[in-house]
């Protein structure tokens, strides 16, 4: 497919907004249908019209200038779509394509008597190219590697997270229809849809970034979208050590445990770095193993050559065809996996995951939302119960105690730092209670002058029961790391974990 295959032309917009819309050969009829369908999207009976129910906002000169620029950009974009032969442009390299678009923009600016200098024309042409080939106003934010999250709160407000802290931006969409067009471009690229009958959707961008969308009627003030960006270069455990997320000895232990096929559950809150940690841990897995990944929206960045990826599917417009995680887990067991990796456990598929881990698929990895390792166990028990399985609570607890080896707790602190705050081993059952022992933890000790969190990593002094499995698998780790005391942070060895622990 060419780079212009995702441009929202009138015919494509009609197909996205109304999948059952008839195909017209008459361009006038197509344009009429598109305008009608756009009106249906923008019409929101549950939300009063700003022009009739709310006083008109008094705009500053800067706001008016920005809105004029947005509307000018959209008008030029529409004119270029009508004038340019996209099939010819698609065959050109990027430099030549930009030259032709800039030349056409200059012609339009001249014919429309717009007062723009050369720099403004070049900037306008770049913005129009982003609109035609990418995601419009979001493109500069997506290109900025220092940004980890992009949060769109209606077409008027866009926030970003940089360095763990939220900050507003000057990025704006021309209007609600403009934002909806970008949203439809994203979700339709992965075969999903979002409209009034199905107002929520999970999707992903071409680089693997995670996208969540909510539109009317559940989004009261206008469309909402969040984009969790992923680094183009996946994080390794060595990188996490450099950033202070964990001491090097803890990273060594987790690497050795993953290599030794100890089943690891990564627990944490939203934005705590669970998926990043899972990606980093997966680098310890042998390239000779076959991995099956199961996700709601495929976003894992595993480095092994033998990875089979599957993702769930939402129901179609008639409400049929939905495929849930539980069905994918069952199917994965028939695909000869060495390990099953779940992007996130959130429902009844927990039971099938435990069954897989207890039937010859040790070393599997999964993430879930929980505040502490003990909460993670409780959530697993509750999610197994969601499957309406006729199994006693003691039986569920026994399955969990037998399947899970380690629980790694990831947390985002109040200042935005991300830390591995606990490494806990599941040791078995004592009566009806699942027994656990903490091996490493992170303790907050104070705050700095800029309210940054100060703390220290500690070893509790407990030797893990899985140590025998680790040592017999060929990993030679220093057993003195389990002695009680504060652990040194930062890189200790010049060699990477992969070089030290092949």
N, C-alpha and C positions, 0 to 999 in steps of 0.2 A: 504493500500500500504506500502511496505517496505521502509527502508531508502535508498536503492540502486535503487529505481524505477526510479529516475531521472538521473541516470548515462548515459552519452552520449556514448553509444556503437556504433559501425559502423552502425547497423541496425537502431537505434534510430536517429542518426545524419542524415542518408539518409531520414528518414521520416520527420524530422524537416526542412531540407533545401529544400526538394522538396516533397510536400505533395502527389503528384500524382505518385511518384516513385514506380515502381513495386516491389513486394516482391520476393527476391531470396532465394533459399534454399542453393545454393552453396556459401560457405564462401568467395571463391576467387572472385566470381562475385560481392558479396556485397562490398568487400574491393575495387574492381575496381570502382564500382559506386560511393562509398563514396569519393574516391580520385578525381574522375571526378567532382562530385558536389561541393566539397570544392574548386576546381579550379575555378568553375563558380562563387562561392561566392567571392573569393579573386580577380577575374579578374575585373578590373575597367577601362574600356576604356577611361573614361573621365578624369582619373588622370594619368599623366605620371609615368612610372615606375621609382622608385628611382635609380635603377641600371643603367638606360640608360640616364636619363635626369638630374640627380643631382649628384654632386660630393660625393664620399663616405665619410661618417663622420669618423673623427678620434676619436676612442674611448679610454677612459682612462682605466687603468688597473682595476679600480673598476667597471666600466661599463662592461668590458669583463667578469669579475668574476661573476657579477650579471646575465648576459645573459647566461653564461655557467650553472649557477645554475638553471635557469629557464628551459633550454633545458634538463638538467639532470632530473629534476623533471617530465617533460612531458614524457620523454622516460621511466622512471620507472613506471609512471602512466599507460602508454599503456601496458607495460609488465605485470603489476599486473592485469589489466583487462583481459588479455589473460589467465593468470595462475590461478587466484583465482576463486573459485566457489561462486559466489555472493549469490546464493540462500541459501547456508549454512551459510555464514557470516551474512546474514540478520537476522538469528535466534539467533545470539549471542548477549550478552550484550556488551556495548561499551568498557568496559575494556578488555574483551576477544578478541573482534574484533581488537582492537589496538595491542594486543600482537601478534596476528597472522600476521597482516600486517607488524609490525616491524620485526618479524622473517623473513618474506619473503623478506623485503627490505634488511636485512643484508645478506641474501643468494645472492641476486642479486648484491649487492655492492662487495661482496667477489668474485663472479664469473666474474664480469666485471673489477676487479682489481682497484676499485675506492679508492682513498686515503681520507677516511673520518673517523673521530673519533666517539666515541659513542654518544656524544652530537649532532653532525651534522647528524648522522643517525636518531636519535630520532626526530630532527627538520624536517628532510626530510620526515620521515614517517608521521608526523603530517600534513605537507603540502599536502602530497598525499591523506591522509584521507579527508582533506578539499576539495580537487579536486574531489574526488569520491562521497562524500556525500553532499557537499555544493557548494559554489560559488568560490572555489579556492582562489586566492590571496586576495579576498575581505573579507574572513571570519574573519580575525583578526580585520578589521575595523568595521565590523558589530557587533562584540562582545564588542567593546569599547563603553560604555555608554556615554562617554564624547563627542562623535562625533555625530553631528546632520545631516550632509549632506556628501555624498560621490559623488564626481564628477569625472567621467572617461572621459578624453579628449584623445581619441585614446588609443592604447595598451601601449603607452610609458609614459603617464602622468596621475597620479591619485592625485586629491586634496581632502582635507576634510575641513569641517567647524567645528571649535571647539571654543566655547565661542563667537560665532558671527563673528569670523575672519577666513579667508581662509588661509590654509597653505599646502605646497606640501608634498608628502609622498614618501617613497622609493619603494612603491608597483608598480610592473610592471607585465604585461602579456607577455608571451613568444613571441607572434606575434599576428597579426590581427585575424587569424583563431581561436586562443585560446580565445580571447575576444568575437568573434562571437559565439563560442560554449557556453560560459557562458550566453550571452544575450539570445540565443535561449532556454537555459534551463529555464530562468526566465519567458519569455513570453509564452512559451508553457505550463508551469504549470498552467496558468490561461486561457488557451484556446485561446490564441492570437498568432499572427505571425508577423514577421518583415522580409522583404526582399526587393529587388529592386522595386517590384511593389507596396509595401506598406511599405515605409521606416521609418515610425514613429509608435510608440506604447506606450500606457500607460499600466502598469501592477502593480502588488504588490507582495511583498514577503509574506512568511507564517506568519510573525509577524505583517503584516499590513503596512509595510513600502512602501512608494510610489516610483515607478520606472518609469522613462521616457527614451525612447531609440530612437536614430536616427542613421540610417546607410546610406550607399551610395544609391542613388546618391546625397541626400541632405547633407550628412555629407562629406565634401570635403576631409579632411585629414585622415579620418578613423572613425570607430564607436564611437558614443558619448552616454554616459549613466549618468543619475543623479539619486541618491537614497536619498530620504528624509526619514530619520529614525524617528521612533516614539518610545517613551519611553515604555518599557515593563510595567511600572506602569503609567497609564494615569494621566496627570496633573489634579489637582483639582483647584478650585478658591483659596483655601487656599494656595496652593503651589505658584500660580501666585502672590499672595500678598506677600509671603515670598521673592520671587525673585524681588520684586519691580516693577512688571508689572502694578500694580494698588493699590490704597489704600484700606484698608479693608472696608471702608464705601461704596466705589464704587462697590466692590464685593458684598456687602450685597444688594445694590439696584438692581444690575443685577440679582442676585439669586431670589430676591422677584418678579422682573418683569417677569422672565421666569416662575416661579411657578404660577403667576397670568395669564398666557397665553397672555402676551404681545408679539406680533410678533417681532422678533429681526433679523435684517440684520447685518452681520459682514462684514465690509469692510476693505481692506488693500492690500498692495503690496505683491509680491512674498516673501515668507519666513518671513512674519511679524507675524505669529502665529495665523492665522485665524482658521484653523482646530483645533489646540490645544485649543483655546478659546471656540469653538463650543462644543468640547468634555466636557470641564469643565462646561459650562453652562447647558449642558444636564443633569447633575447630580441633578439639581433642579426639574426635571420633575418627577411627581408621577409614581411609579411603576405600578399603575393601568391603565396607559394609553398605547395605542397601537401606536407605532411609525413606520413609513415607511421611510427608508432612500434611497436616489437616488444619485448615484455617477458615475463618469466615471470609476474610479477604486476604489473598496470598501476599505476604509481606516479608517472610523470613528470607534471610540472605545467607543460606548455608554454602559452605565452600567445598563440599564433597562433590565428586563427579557423578555419583549414583544417587540422585535425589528424585523421587517421584512426588510431585506436588498436586494436592487436591484442595478444592475449596467448596464451600456450601453454595447452594443456589436458592434464591428467594422464589416465592410463587409467581407465576405469570399473571397476566392481566385478568385471567378467568379464575385465579386463585388456585391453580393446579401446578404440579411439577416441582414443588419445594423439596429440596434435599437437605437434611439436617446433618449436624456433625456426627450424631449417633450412627446414622447409616453409613457415613464415610469411614468411621472407625471400624465397623463390622466388615466393610468391604476391604479395608486396608489389611486385615488379618488374612485375607485370601490372596494377597499380592506378594507373599514371601518377603516380608520386611525383617530386617535385623533389629531395627528400632522404629518405634512410632513416635512422632513429634507432634504434639498438639499446640497450635499457636495460643489457644486459650480455652480452658475448661470452664464452661459456664452453665451447664445444664445436665440433662439425663445421660449424656454421653460419658459422664464420669464413671459409671458402672462398667461400661464396655472398655474404657481405658484401663481400669483396675484389672479387669479380666485379662486384657492383653499383657499387662505387666506381670501377671501371675502365671502366664502360660507360655513362657519361653521368650519373651521380648524384654528382658532386663536391659537397663541402660536407656530406657525411653525418657523423654523430656517433655515437660508441660509447664504452662503458666496459669495462674489464677489470681483473682483479686482477693486479697486478705490483708489485714493489718499486722498480724503476727503469725508465727508458725502454728501455734495452737488454734488460732482462728482459721487457718488454712485447712487443718484437719476437720474442724467443725463444718466448714463450708462443703468439703468433700462429702461428708456424711449426709448433709442436707441435699446435695445435688444428686446423690445416689437415690435418695428417697423420692426425688422428683420423677424418677423413671417408673414409679409405681411397681417396683419389684417386690415380690413377696419374700423378703429376707429380713431376718431379725436385726435390730441395731447392733447386737454383738457380732453377728455375721459380717455386717458392713465394716465394723471396726477391725475385725480380723483381716478382711481383704485389704484394707488400707495399710495396716501394720505390716502385712506381708509384702505389699507391692512397693511402697515408698521407702527409699533409703535415706535421702537427705532432703531437707527443706531449706532453701536459700531465700532469705527475706531481703528484698530490695526496697529502699525507701528514698523518697525525695524530702530533704530537710526543709525547714522554714526559709532558708536563704537560697534555695534552689539547688544545693548540692545533692548529688545522688550517691548513695552509699549502700554497700552490702552490710546491713545492720545485724544480721544473725545467720549463722550456719548451724542448723540443728539436725541431729540424727534421730530417726524413728527406730526405736530399739525393740519394740514388740508390745505385748499385752500384759497387763497385770489386772486380772479380773476383767471387767468390762471397759477399762480405761486404757487408751493407747499411751504408751510410755515414750518419752522423748528426752534427749539430753543435748544441751547446747555445747558446741565445741568452740566456736568463736563468736564474738559479739562486738558491737560498737556502742560506746556509752558517751552521751553528751556530758561535757564537763564545764561548759560556760559559753559566753558570747564575746565576740571581739568588738572593737570600737565601731565597726560599721554593721553591727548586729549579725555578723556571720557566726555560724555555729562552730564551736570548738569542741572536739571530742577525741577519743582514743579507741583504737582497736585492741581487744584483749583476747588472750587464750584462756579458757576456763580451767584448764588442767585435766580435762577428760579426754582419754584416748578413745577414738571412735571404734565401734565394733567392726566397721567395714575396712579397717586398716589392713586386716589379713588379706582381703580380696585385692586391695590396692597393691600390696607388696608382692603377692603372687602373680599379679598381672604384668610385672616387669617394671613398675614405677618405683624408683629408689628415692623416696622422700625422707628428709631429715626428721626423725621422730621427736627431736627436741622442740619442734614448733608447737607441740601440745603442752609444753610446760606452762604453768600459770604465769601471767605477766602481760605487760603492754607490748604490742607488736610494732616493729619499725615500719613506717610507711615509705612509699616511694620505691623506685627500682633499686634492687640490691646487686643484681648480676647484670653484666653487659649483654649476656646471651638471652635470647628470647625463650619463652616457655617451650616453644616447638623445638628449639635447638637443644635445650637442657633435658626435655622429657619427650623424646620422639616416640 
